[in-house]
Amino acid sequence: MEYSLPGWLGALIGTIVAVVAYAPAIRIVDRHLRAQSGPMALEKREDFESRIALVRRSILAIDIAVLATLGYWIGKALAGTAGAPALH
């Protein structure tokens, strides 16, 4: 497998976008989950908080994986078309 600098730069940009997009996305999901949960006992609240933490980590991991891959692919594609010789 061949790695390219434009691909890696695209992956880095994709990762940065994923981290920036994480904050608004997690606020929406967090607000929605807390609104659905309602009042609960202390034991249930601790379990609920640990599940929310798991959801947050999962969203961040999926976000980074998808956007970094997409950024790598776009960077590699743009570098491939920019360096291609013109057809006469």
Secondary structure, DSSP 8 states (H G I E B T S, - for coil): ----HHHHHHHHHHHHHHHHHHHHHHHHHHHHHHHHH-S--HHHHHHHHHHHHHHHHHHHHHHHHHHHHHHHHHHHHHHHHHSS----
